[in-house]
Amino acid sequence: MQVFKDVRTLWKLPLNGADLLTTRAPEVPCRRPQFSVMLLNCDSLRWDIDEIIAALNKGQMNYEQLMFEMAVAENISFDIDGTWNSLEMFSERKTALLHFTDIDTQPWVSRKNPLSYLWTRDLFEAIDAGVISFDFVKQHVRQDYLRPSLLYQVEHRIEDSFLLPKEATHECRLLVMKPFGIPPSYQGLVDRR
């Protein structure tokens, strides 16, 4: 996710008795509503991770009900503007939060995201500000968390991954979700450069 507007805007939204505020359904056809941007009412929402896991384990709730229906909340309000969860869409001066939803084209694992220049631009800014070091990027490429061509892209300050020369994309590797010790769900993808 990438934020382009002041997140304090969300904190100022009235809850009006809702347990949870979230965004309206996406403006993109064929995308289901998501609860990836929420404002939780801690006074009324029973958000106890142990209870949630127990309900999942007992079959009282399934993953779909939790993630796409937010079954733990009784009173859901869709009052957060959809610009706070723009799924793979960006509009200058409109998008508040860009969500790189499509795992197979997330800019850090693939060169094929048409909006990757936005993410790369912010990566350059973070490196320039000393928030992230180039060594940190190299380490994460070695650990297969980031695509190898990102090193060339950072070294040569090329924002748009579509403009990378062939020598930057010679290595094909499938990234593995090492923190979890399992291959990613997109294992069938070929080009991870």
Secondary structure, DSSP 8 states (H G I E B T S, - for coil): -EE-S-THHHHTS--TT-SEEEE---SSTT-----SSEEE-TTT----HHHHHHHHHTTSS-HHHHHHH-TT-SSEEEEE-GGGGEES---TTT-SEEE---GGG-TTT-S--TTHHHHHHHHHHHHHTTSS-HHHHHHHHHTTSS-THHHHHHHTT---GGG--GGGG-------BGGGTB--TTTT-----
